[in-house]
Amino acid sequence: MKARDPRSNQTPNGRGPAGHRGPRVDPPCHPDDWGNVARPPVKLLAMQTLRGVAVSPGVAIGPPLVVDPRGQRLPHRAIPAEAVVFELERLERGIASAQGEAEAAEAEARQRLGPQYADILAAHAQMIADPTLRRDARARIEHERISAEHAVSEVLDVYASRLESMTDSHLAARAADVRDIQNRILAQLSGQRRSTPMDEVAVPSVILAHDLSPSETAGLDPQRVLGFATEAGGRASHTAIVAEALEIPAVVGLGRFLDLARECRMIIIDGDEGLVVLDPDLATQERYRRDAAARAARFEGLAGLANLPAETLDGTQVGLWGNIEFPGEVAACLERGAVGVGLYRTEFLYLNSERAPTEQEQFEAYAAVVESLKGRPVTIRTLDLGADKLVAYQSAGYADANPVLGLRSLRLSLRELALFRTQLRAILRASALGDVRVMFPLVSTLGELRQARAILGDVAAELTAEGVPFRRDLPVGVMIEVPAAAVMADQMAKEVDFFSIGTNDLIQYTLAVDRTNETVADLYSAADPAVLRLIAMVVDAARARGIEVSICGTMGGEPLYTMLLLGLGVHQLSMPPHQLPEIKRVIRGVSVAEARSIAAEALHLETSQAVVALLDSALRHALPDTPASSAQDRAG
């Protein structure tokens, strides 16, 4: 692919013909290329590379646009007593107008991105309509005699500050939502149209900002915004989720860098590695452009694989499944050749609200996925969060010094039976609509599994008594994520219909390495011999009982490990939709006989480095055109 010119007819989302995420590249900023006058000379800086958090993959190259935060200009704080009634009326009008604006933004997002992404902005409308906000703001106007702007600002400042002070990243990220609705209401009170980053984008650019709110991100036009980078933010933010939905390359959490960026003429956003390159030198630009061309050409070649079977050279069929979090992602899975959804994460339904979702809310979300799949299977995972991440349970006394080892996932569900039973009722009801399976996460003992199955049986009996239809032979599986479950897999296999190996947590627990801690990141490796032996143990246990086993962690979507997993006997792989074509390419280029030989050799190696070297060599021998990024040992 040539470097994208803003006048070209490349698809707006920067993807290749198969809908694959492709690099988004623009030429350097010259008058002839951009069709406008040259920028005034600026001081050229030496190239600098910054590292942040990769939240939306892809590469963008283009001129930077630094978006300056615009603070709200508030009127005088104090008001006379006779103005109180007038300010209360202004408050009501401002909140009502802001709610209407938020609902309109939700409707637009629903059309562009799908219902689950639009729910982010729906939550904003609900927060604006929350009677607590009105009550607290009115109290400040009446008792302190202050303007409506100051009342709203001070109330929401308190809410946001409380969230920002929390150590949990998911809850701290919600502070951006509060700031977003604060700005929306203040803009209505001031009578000024709310400015957006798009107001400043005259030509296709890379947006740089301190932060972008979820609604600002949802309003970005992928035809004009090549990518963005922010000083603040994290993986758990709604902004990150919306950016990935729009397929705009993005890096967040860079820390202070805008003062440096103001002097730059060219920026590279590497959304795969979490890098931002300021004023890249010619060699770096050329390297990224070469990579862009190679990657786009590869995506174009993969486009024809979507409708071909995932079959090895010696005729073994492999099931390729998609991992999703929102109903709107089903289409991408099917477009890229998935046979179904191997992991439907249900956590976002809980993170998006201060209360647990109702049975009906959950049923509607699950039903949307089941109906979108049109008879294809979907595996719904029950809640996989800790009590520390659920607002409704933070006051329940569940204080965890180490949440990763505390009350989370199935443990929390078994403790909070009302929460668990509500979700199981919704899943069972949805099972009447198609091929649904249920999966319990973080199972550590047979006792936990048996308790969970007993509760599922009780809920099924309730629905039967109520005359509610559901699938009577609902397949039940467990995620193998802790070494204890892997060691006991031979016993667990007697009591479930399938295994799904969650390699992300399995690696973390096996190697005692926090996968988010950069100081020990070098110890976190999917290729560690201990991890490989546990996977082999689980596969053997599943084979002995004749049940299905799949991989749904990051390892399943990494081409480096495809031959190894096939050789170990894993013939079901589940991954994010954009990884499906590359994995299918590997499957169709190797034989199971060759893969078994590689796996047998890998199981006898002593270090992860030796395993990576073996797998890299084998992959390049089988598929010489494999890109370098596919042969790296990334977190699995």
Long-range contacts (C-beta under 8 A, 24 or more apart in sequence): 1-25, 1-292, 1-293, 1-295, 1-296, 1-297, 1-300, 2-293, 3-27, 3-61, 3-289, 3-292, 4-204, 5-33, 6-34, 6-203, 6-204, 6-224, 7-35, 12-221, 12-222, 12-223, 13-222, 13-246, 13-247, 13-248, 14-58, 14-60, 14-222, 14-226, 14-247, 14-248, 14-249, 15-247, 15-299, 16-296, 16-299, 16-300, 16-302, 16-303, 17-299, 17-300, 17-303, 18-299, 18-300, 18-302, 18-303, 18-304, 18-305, 18-306, 18-335, 18-336, 18-581, 19-332, 19-335, 19-336, 20-299, 20-302, 20-303, 20-336, 20-578, 20-581, 21-57, 21-58, 21-247, 21-299, 21-578, 22-58, 22-292, 22-295, 22-296, 22-299, 23-58, 23-59, 23-60, 23-61, 23-249, 23-288, 23-291, 23-292, 23-295, 23-296, 24-58, 24-59, 24-60, 24-61, 24-62, 24-226, 24-227, 24-248, 24-249, 25-59, 25-60, 25-61, 25-62, 25-226, 25-288, 25-289, 25-292, 26-60, 26-61, 26-62, 26-63, 26-204, 26-226, 28-63, 28-265, 28-266, 28-285, 29-62, 29-63, 29-265, 29-266, 34-203, 36-202, 36-203, 39-265, 42-263, 42-265, 43-263, 44-265, 44-279, 45-260, 45-263, 45-264, 45-278, 45-279, 46-279, 47-277, 47-278, 47-279, 47-280, 47-281, 47-284, 48-260, 48-277, 48-278, 48-279, 49-275, 49-276, 49-277, 49-278, 50-254, 50-255, 50-257, 50-275, 50-276, 50-277, 50-278, 51-254, 51-274, 51-275, 51-276, 52-229, 52-251, 52-252, 52-253, 52-254, 52-255, 52-274, 52-275, 52-276, 53-233, 53-234, 53-235, 53-240, 53-251, 53-252, 53-253, 53-274, 54-250, 54-251, 54-270, 54-271, 54-272, 54-273, 54-274, 55-233, 55-234, 55-235, 55-237, 55-239, 55-240, 55-243, 55-244, 55-250, 55-251, 55-252, 55-271, 56-240, 56-243, 56-244, 56-246, 56-247, 56-248, 56-249, 56-250, 56-271, 57-244, 57-249, 57-271, 57-272, 57-578, 58-227, 58-247, 58-248, 58-249, 58-271, 58-272, 59-227, 59-249, 59-268, 59-269, 59-270, 59-271, 59-272, 59-288, 59-291, 59-292, 59-295, 60-206, 60-226, 60-227, 60-248, 60-249, 60-267, 60-268, 60-269, 60-271, 61-206, 61-226, 61-266, 61-267, 61-268, 61-269, 61-280, 61-285, 61-288, 61-289, 61-292, 62-204, 62-205, 62-206, 62-226, 62-227, 62-266, 62-267, 63-203, 63-205, 63-206, 63-265, 63-266, 63-267, 64-205, 64-206, 64-207, 64-208, 64-261, 64-264, 64-265, 64-266, 64-267, 65-197, 65-200, 65-201, 65-205, 65-206, 65-207, 65-208, 66-208, 66-209, 66-258, 66-261, 66-262, 67-197, 67-200, 67-207, 67-208, 67-209, 67-212, 69-209, 69-210, 70-195, 72-149, 72-153, 72-183, 72-186, 72-187, 72-190, 73-190, 74-147, 74-149, 74-150, 74-153, 74-186, 75-147, 75-149, 75-150, 76-147, 77-146, 77-147, 77-150, 78-145, 78-146, 78-147, 79-141, 79-145, 79-146, 79-147, 80-145, 81-145, 84-141, 84-142, 84-145, 87-141, 87-147, 87-148, 87-151, 88-138, 88-141, 88-142, 88-148, 90-148, 90-189, 91-134, 91-137, 91-138, 91-141, 91-148, 91-151, 91-152, 91-189, 92-134, 93-188, 94-148, 94-152, 94-185, 94-186, 94-188, 94-189, 95-128, 95-129, 95-133, 95-134, 95-152, 95-185, 95-188, 97-188, 98-128, 98-181, 98-184, 98-185, 98-187, 98-188, 99-125, 99-128, 99-129, 101-184, 101-188, 101-194, 102-128, 102-181, 102-184, 102-215, 105-215, 105-218, 105-219, 108-218, 109-218, 109-242, 112-218, 113-218, 113-242, 113-245, 113-246, 113-328, 114-245, 114-326, 114-327, 114-328, 114-329, 115-326, 115-327, 115-328, 115-368, 116-325, 116-326, 116-327, 116-328, 116-348, 116-365, 117-218, 117-241, 117-242, 117-245, 117-326, 117-328, 119-352, 120-177, 120-214, 120-218, 120-238, 120-241, 120-242, 120-352, 121-214, 121-215, 121-218, 123-177, 123-352, 123-353, 124-177, 124-180, 124-181, 124-184, 124-214, 124-215, 127-177, 127-178, 127-181, 128-181, 128-184, 128-185, 148-189, 149-186, 149-189, 149-190, 152-182, 152-185, 152-186, 152-189, 153-182, 153-186, 156-181, 156-182, 156-185, 157-182, 168-388, 168-389, 168-403, 169-234, 169-235, 169-236, 170-236, 170-351, 170-389, 171-389, 171-391, 172-234, 173-233, 173-234, 173-236, 173-237, 173-238, 174-238, 176-211, 176-213, 176-214, 176-232, 176-233, 176-237, 176-238, 176-239, 177-213, 177-214, 177-238, 179-213, 180-213, 180-214, 180-215, 180-216, 183-213, 184-215, 197-225, 198-224, 198-225, 201-225, 206-267, 206-269, 208-257, 208-258, 208-261, 208-267, 209-258, 210-258, 211-239, 212-239, 213-239, 214-238, 214-239, 214-241, 214-242, 217-242, 217-243, 217-246, 218-242, 218-246, 220-246, 220-248, 222-246, 222-247, 222-248, 226-269, 227-269, 227-271, 228-269, 229-254, 229-257, 229-267, 229-269, 229-276, 230-254, 231-255, 231-256, 231-257, 231-258, 236-351, 241-348, 245-326, 245-328, 251-275, 251-276, 272-629, 294-627, 295-627, 298-582, 298-625, 298-627, 299-581, 302-581, 302-582, 302-584, 302-585, 303-581, 305-337, 305-581, 305-584, 305-585, 305-588, 306-335, 306-336, 306-337, 306-581, 307-337, 308-337, 308-584, 308-588, 310-337, 310-583, 310-584, 310-587, 310-588, 311-587, 311-588, 312-566, 312-587, 312-588, 312-590, 312-591, 312-592, 312-595, 313-588, 313-589, 313-590, 313-591, 314-591, 314-592, 314-593, 316-566, 316-571, 316-592, 317-571, 318-566, 318-571, 318-572, 318-573, 318-587, 319-550, 319-571, 319-572, 319-573, 320-573, 320-574, 320-575, 320-580, 320-583, 320-584, 320-587, 321-379, 321-550, 321-552, 321-572, 321-573, 321-574, 321-575, 322-574, 322-575, 322-576, 322-577, 322-580, 323-552, 323-574, 323-575, 323-576, 323-577, 324-369, 324-577, 327-365, 327-368, 327-369, 327-372, 329-577, 330-369, 330-372, 330-373, 331-372, 332-577, 332-578, 333-577, 333-580, 334-373, 334-376, 335-577, 336-577, 336-578, 336-580, 336-581, 337-580, 337-581, 337-584, 338-376, 338-577, 338-580, 339-376, 339-377, 340-373, 340-376, 340-377, 340-378, 340-379, 340-435, 341-369, 341-373, 341-376, 341-377, 341-378, 341-379, 341-574, 342-379, 342-500, 342-550, 342-552, 342-572, 342-573, 342-574, 343-379, 343-381, 343-439, 343-500, 343-552, 343-574, 344-369, 344-378, 344-379, 344-380, 344-381, 345-381, 345-384, 346-380, 346-381, 346-382, 346-383, 346-384, 346-423, 347-383, 347-384, 347-385, 350-383, 350-385, 350-389, 350-390, 351-385, 351-389, 351-390, 353-391, 354-391, 354-392, 355-391, 355-392, 356-390, 356-392, 356-419, 356-422, 358-422, 359-422, 359-425, 359-426, 359-429, 360-426, 362-422, 362-423, 362-426, 362-427, 363-425, 363-426, 363-429, 363-430, 366-426, 366-427, 366-429, 366-430, 366-436, 367-429, 367-430, 367-433, 370-430, 370-431, 370-433, 370-434, 370-435, 370-436, 371-433, 371-434, 373-434, 373-435, 374-434, 375-434, 375-435, 376-434, 376-435, 377-434, 377-435, 377-436, 377-437, 378-434, 378-435, 378-436, 378-437, 379-437, 379-438, 379-439, 379-477, 379-500, 379-574, 380-427, 380-430, 380-436, 380-437, 380-438, 380-439, 381-439, 381-440, 381-441, 381-479, 382-410, 382-413, 382-420, 382-423, 382-424, 382-427, 382-438, 382-439, 382-440, 382-441, 383-409, 383-412, 383-413, 383-419, 383-420, 383-423, 383-441, 384-408, 384-409, 384-441, 384-442, 385-409, 385-412, 386-412, 387-412, 404-508, 404-514, 408-442, 409-441, 409-442, 410-440, 410-441, 410-442, 410-443, 410-448, 410-452, 411-442, 411-444, 411-448, 413-452, 414-448, 414-451, 414-452, 414-455, 417-455, 420-452, 420-455, 421-455, 421-458, 421-459, 424-455, 424-456, 424-459, 425-459, 425-462, 425-463, 428-456, 428-459, 428-460, 428-463, 428-468, 428-470, 428-471, 428-474, 429-463, 429-468, 429-469, 429-470, 431-470, 431-471, 431-474, 432-469, 432-470, 432-471, 436-471, 436-474, 437-474, 437-475, 437-476, 437-477, 437-497, 437-498, 438-474, 438-475, 438-476, 438-477, 439-476, 439-477, 439-478, 439-479, 439-498, 439-500, 440-476, 440-477, 440-478, 440-479, 441-479, 441-481, 441-502, 442-479, 442-481, 442-482, 442-505, 443-478, 443-479, 443-480, 443-481, 443-482, 443-485, 443-492, 444-482, 444-484, 444-485, 445-484, 445-488, 446-488, 446-491, 446-492, 446-495, 449-478, 449-492, 449-495, 449-496, 450-495, 453-495, 479-552, 480-506, 480-538, 481-505, 481-506, 481-509, 482-506, 482-509, 483-509, 483-510, 483-534, 486-534, 486-535, 486-537, 486-538, 487-534, 487-537, 489-537, 489-538, 489-541, 489-542, 490-541, 490-544, 490-545, 492-541, 493-541, 493-542, 493-544, 493-545, 493-547, 494-545, 496-547, 497-547, 497-548, 498-542, 498-547, 498-548, 498-549, 498-550, 499-538, 499-541, 499-542, 499-547, 499-548, 499-549, 499-550, 500-549, 500-550, 500-551, 500-552, 500-574, 501-535, 501-538, 501-549, 501-550, 501-551, 501-552, 501-553, 501-570, 502-552, 502-553, 503-531, 503-535, 503-551, 503-553, 503-554, 503-555, 503-556, 503-636, 504-553, 504-554, 504-555, 504-635, 504-636, 505-553, 506-531, 506-534, 506-535, 506-553, 507-531, 507-553, 507-555, 507-635, 507-636, 510-534, 515-635, 521-635, 524-635, 525-608, 525-612, 525-633, 525-635, 525-636, 526-554, 526-555, 526-558, 526-561, 526-633, 526-634, 526-635, 526-636, 527-561, 527-608, 527-609, 527-611, 527-612, 527-615, 527-633, 527-636, 528-608, 528-611, 529-602, 529-603, 529-605, 529-606, 529-607, 529-608, 529-611, 531-636, 532-564, 532-568, 532-602, 532-603, 532-611, 533-603, 535-565, 535-568, 535-570, 536-568, 536-599, 536-603, 539-568, 539-569, 539-570, 540-569, 543-569, 548-572, 550-574, 553-636, 554-634, 554-635, 554-636, 555-636, 556-583, 557-583, 558-630, 558-634, 558-636, 559-583, 559-585, 559-586, 559-619, 559-626, 559-630, 559-631, 560-612, 560-615, 560-616, 560-619, 560-630, 560-631, 560-632, 560-633, 560-634, 561-615, 561-636, 562-586, 562-587, 562-590, 562-619, 563-590, 563-594, 563-595, 563-598, 563-599, 563-615, 563-618, 563-619, 563-622, 564-595, 564-598, 564-599, 564-602, 564-615, 566-590, 566-592, 566-595, 566-596, 566-599, 567-592, 567-594, 567-595, 567-596, 567-597, 567-598, 567-599, 567-600, 567-602, 568-599, 582-630, 585-623, 586-619, 586-622, 586-623, 586-626, 589-622, 589-623, 590-622, 590-623, 594-618, 594-622, 608-633
